[in-house]
């Protein structure tokens, strides 16, 4: 798709990718080869990949049952019928939950729907199997193995299939964005970063300024809007996003009414910045539209689920990595003098204090070295006061630099997780001196214990600015759910393997 700017007068202007031109215009973006036709191929590819995964999962279940369960279970005609039926139900449930193709679903919502589809399929399969007295052909152990594989591996398989479709230009559909100022620009950057949503901007229009310099005034401006809508319709674009949260409601309503004649899907970005982002639900209060905002941190069952996940992962993980911990401890002792572990007072939930444990990565006289270094170099002092980090920190030992790049220095924090002082996922652990930098966000920060990993770690780690870390912590608390924790844990593995932003 060739980048060009189509103004309301239908003249051709210089190619551009921004929304900064001082006139109302639409920017057709070169956002990769988006093949708008034959979207059914994407749906077919996803369904076929899920059928293939289901076959693999059932095959794996039979294999594992042969090792740990019943021996000599034959693949009879009845068994094949149950397996095929279960696969059809699984595909059907995923279709009913909008996973084919699933455009516009964030990773948290997508994981939630995939899990619900798997649990619903498990329930239906078990009911039919025992209702038709098929327990001999479909044992409990076989079903358990299969659905455990579905829960753990199906989301990963879908991610790779979407990535493959994206590489050949098939994943995603074109959308029109009508923005106003920074809101439109922010949405454009977000859609480019979160490719999994599948929203590919076909054109982006900034309607802060009309051709006459006024704000959303004049018939001529409305005609340009209608012109853009007709162009999108001609190109078979069925989704439009209004990113105009600060524009007067009557103008947004007018544009939505115009769009309703051309677009099947109309999304309106509300002015809820700083309130919430993901855990919202539309409600019809006898003809009055309302937005319900849920705070899962006030749900005791959700918190119990988070704690159970922490205990299970910390216990099992601690046992599995025990030998690794011993090796790291030996390397630290051989590399430099001092203790193997390092503890530092950090802030926890409700403003409490606790000793946060790490492997020692610095020389034993690190505080003196830092003081001396900052006194000699004012530029480094300024950097330290801004981010509380130094890229080339002379206090770090040789083995310590490796531990930091791989985040292995944080493994002892599993002890903090077991004690309930920390969580596997949460905000970044901070010290008292950082409270002033969090300002009003500190009240949000105190609602949950800090985590071994978090949004800041999967969003650039040390490459992020301090203010960005504060915003990420606030976002996490406002939008926390067990699903978000699972997404962050999965992304942490990818981040650690790439060593992105670590120093």
NORCORFEN-V318173 format. One line per field, one symbol per residue. phi: phi as a letter, one per 30 degrees, with the letter a starting at -180 (. if undefined). psi: psi as a letter, one per 40 degrees, with the letter a starting at -180 (. if undefined). burial: 1 if it has 9 or more other C-alpha atoms within 8 Angstrom, else 0. Layout:
BEGIN
phi = ???
psi = ???
burial = ???
END
This chain:
BEGIN
phi = .ddaccdddicccdeabcccddadaccdcdcidddddhdddddddddddddddddddddddddddddccdcidddddddddddddddddddddddddicbdididddddddddddddddddedddddddddchcdddbddddddddddddddcddddddddddddddcicdjbdbccccbiddddddddddddcdddiccedabcccdcdecjdchbjdedddddddddddddddidcbbbccbdcdedddddddddddddbbdcbccdddbeicabccbbdbcchjcdbcccccddccdddddddddddddddddddddcedddddddddddddadkddcbbbdbccdhidcaddcbddcbddcdddddedddddbeddddddddcibbdccddddddddddddciddceddedddddidbbdbldddbcedcedddhdddddeddbddbdbadddcbkhdddddddddddddddddcdadddddddddddeddddchdica
psi = hhhihhidefihahiieifeifihihhhigfighhdifeddddddddddddddddddddddddddddebiifhigiddddddddddddddddddddefegefiehidddddddddddddddddddddddddeffdddgiddddddddddddddddddddddddddddeedhiiiihhhihbddddddddddddgdddehhhdihhhfdhideeihfiiddddddddddddddddefhehihhgfdeiidddddddddddeedhdhhhhhigfhediddgihihhgfehhihhhhheeehdddddddddddddddddddddeddddddddddddddiiaidihiihihaifeiiihhiiiheiidfdddddddddddgdddddddddefihdgheehiddddddddeeeeedeedddddeediidhaihhiideeddddbdeddddeeiiiidiadddefebeeiidddddddddddddfiiddddddddddddddddefheh.
burial = 00111111000000000010001111111000010100000110011011101100110111011100000000000011011001101110111000110110000111111110110111011000110001101100011011101110011011001110110011111111111110111011001000001111111111111100000100001011111111011000111111111000001100110111011001001000000110110000000000000011100001101110011001100100000010001011101000010100111110000101111111100100110011000001101100100100001110111011111111111111110011111111101000100100110111111111111111011101000011011111111101111011101100110010010
END
